[in-house]
Amino acid sequence: MPAYRAVFLALAMPTLVLAGCQTAPAAPPPSGPILSGTNWQLSEIRPGNAGDAVRRPADPTRYTLSFGADGQVAARFDCNRGGGRWTSVGGTGPAGALDLGPLVSTKMFCGPESLGDAYGLGLSTISSYMLKGDELVLGPTPDGGLLVFAPGAASP
């Protein structure tokens, strides 16, 4: 083996061995609001009054919420659709303040079993969010309750 190759290997081997022992650098923190670009479907409406029952939609895909990266929010309220603007203060972590600007929506009657009105009313009063595992929790609703969401597809 030529001398320059032996010197190269003698110098390079410790560097290569040490490089293989290093851990990957930590992922950078999110650069924007954590809710940006996410899509959710309503799992349940938890009441603020202890005696009231938790309400769950028969078809969660009919109750959705999508946070656009452009600051727009789109929602489906059973047979109705709506949208508006959203902003988040301190929204790069698992909890923060959330403001859904005035939401506009269609106003069709969806039937007596629909949660569309209760869901829409809840969205109109929320002021904070919390990510808990794979759930998004928004609150408070007018009665002090919570809206709980699971990951979902984009609102149509």
C-alpha positions as CSV (number, residue, x, y, z in Angstrom):
1,M,0.0,0.0,0.0
2,P,1.5,3.4,-0.9
3,A,2.4,5.6,2.0
4,Y,-0.1,8.4,1.1
5,R,-2.9,5.9,1.2
6,A,-1.9,4.6,4.6
7,V,-1.7,8.2,6.0
8,F,-5.1,9.0,4.5
9,L,-6.7,6.0,6.1
10,A,-5.0,6.7,9.4
11,L,-6.4,10.2,9.4
12,A,-9.8,9.5,7.8
13,M,-10.9,6.4,9.8
14,P,-11.4,8.1,13.2
15,T,-13.4,10.8,11.5
16,L,-15.6,8.3,9.7
17,V,-16.1,6.2,12.9
18,L,-17.0,9.3,14.9
19,A,-19.4,10.5,12.2
20,G,-21.2,7.2,12.3
21,C,-21.7,7.6,16.1
22,Q,-23.4,11.0,15.9
23,T,-27.1,11.4,16.2
24,A,-29.2,13.2,13.7
25,P,-29.8,16.9,14.4
26,A,-33.1,17.8,16.0
27,A,-35.9,18.8,13.7
28,P,-36.3,22.5,13.5
29,P,-39.3,24.0,15.3
30,P,-42.3,24.7,13.1
31,S,-41.9,27.9,11.2
32,G,-45.6,28.9,11.2
33,P,-48.8,28.2,13.0
34,I,-49.1,24.5,13.9
35,L,-52.7,24.3,12.6
36,S,-51.7,25.6,9.2
37,G,-52.6,23.2,6.4
38,T,-54.4,20.7,8.8
39,N,-57.8,19.1,8.3
40,W,-60.2,17.8,11.0
41,Q,-63.5,16.1,11.5
42,L,-65.7,16.6,14.5
43,S,-65.6,13.6,17.0
44,E,-67.8,15.1,19.7
45,I,-69.3,18.1,21.4
46,R,-68.5,18.0,25.1
47,P,-70.9,20.1,27.1
48,G,-69.8,22.5,29.8
49,N,-72.8,21.5,31.9
50,A,-72.1,18.3,33.9
51,G,-75.7,17.0,33.4
52,D,-75.7,17.3,29.6
53,A,-74.8,14.4,27.4
54,V,-71.8,14.4,25.0
55,R,-73.0,14.7,21.5
56,R,-71.3,12.7,18.6
57,P,-72.1,13.1,15.0
58,A,-73.5,10.0,13.2
59,D,-71.2,10.8,10.3
60,P,-68.1,12.8,11.4
61,T,-67.2,13.5,7.7
62,R,-70.2,15.9,7.5
63,Y,-68.6,18.1,10.2
64,T,-65.2,19.2,9.1
65,L,-62.7,22.0,9.7
66,S,-59.7,22.9,7.5
67,F,-57.1,25.5,8.3
68,G,-55.5,26.8,5.2
69,A,-51.9,28.0,5.1
70,D,-53.3,31.3,3.6
71,G,-55.2,32.1,6.8
72,Q,-58.5,30.9,5.4
73,V,-60.7,28.3,7.3
74,A,-63.3,26.1,5.6
75,A,-66.0,24.2,7.5
76,R,-68.7,21.8,6.8
77,F,-71.7,21.9,9.1
78,D,-73.6,18.8,8.0
79,C,-75.5,19.9,4.9
80,N,-74.1,23.4,5.0
81,R,-70.7,24.8,4.2
82,G,-68.9,27.9,5.3
83,G,-65.6,29.7,5.8
84,G,-63.7,32.7,7.0
85,R,-60.3,33.7,8.3
86,W,-58.3,32.3,11.2
87,T,-55.4,33.5,13.2
88,S,-53.4,31.9,16.0
89,V,-51.3,33.7,18.7
90,G,-48.6,31.6,20.2
91,G,-49.7,28.9,17.7
92,T,-46.5,27.1,17.1
93,G,-46.9,24.8,20.0
94,P,-49.5,22.2,21.2
95,A,-51.8,24.9,22.6
96,G,-52.5,28.6,21.9
97,A,-55.1,31.3,21.3
98,L,-57.3,30.9,18.2
99,D,-59.5,33.4,16.5
100,L,-61.9,32.3,13.8
101,G,-63.0,35.5,12.1
102,P,-66.7,35.8,11.3
103,L,-67.7,32.6,9.6
104,V,-70.2,32.8,6.8
105,S,-72.2,29.8,5.8
106,T,-75.1,28.5,3.9
107,K,-78.3,28.1,6.1
108,M,-80.2,25.1,4.8
109,F,-82.2,23.0,7.2
110,C,-80.3,19.7,7.7
111,G,-82.9,17.8,9.7
112,P,-83.8,17.4,13.4
113,E,-80.8,15.1,14.2
114,S,-78.2,17.4,12.8
115,L,-75.5,18.9,15.0
116,G,-74.8,21.6,12.4
117,D,-76.3,24.5,14.4
118,A,-74.6,23.4,17.7
119,Y,-71.3,22.9,15.9
120,G,-71.5,26.3,14.1
121,L,-72.5,28.1,17.3
122,G,-69.5,26.4,19.1
123,L,-67.1,27.5,16.4
124,S,-68.4,31.1,16.7
125,T,-67.2,31.4,20.3
126,I,-64.0,29.4,20.6
127,S,-60.9,31.3,21.6
128,S,-58.2,28.6,22.1
129,Y,-56.9,25.3,20.8
130,M,-55.0,22.3,22.3
131,L,-53.5,19.4,20.4
132,K,-53.7,16.3,22.6
133,G,-52.3,13.2,20.9
134,D,-54.0,13.0,17.6
135,E,-57.0,15.1,18.8
136,L,-57.6,18.8,18.3
137,V,-59.7,20.4,21.1
138,L,-61.3,23.8,20.7
139,G,-63.1,25.8,23.3
140,P,-64.9,27.2,25.1
141,T,-68.3,26.8,23.4
142,P,-71.1,29.0,24.6
143,D,-71.9,26.7,27.6
144,G,-68.2,26.3,28.5
145,G,-67.8,23.0,26.6
146,L,-65.4,21.8,24.0
147,L,-65.3,20.7,20.4
148,V,-63.1,17.6,19.9
149,F,-61.8,16.7,16.5
150,A,-59.9,13.8,14.9
151,P,-57.7,14.1,11.8
152,G,-59.8,14.2,8.6
153,A,-59.9,15.1,5.0
154,A,-60.0,18.7,3.6
155,S,-63.4,20.4,3.8
156,P,-65.1,20.3,0.4
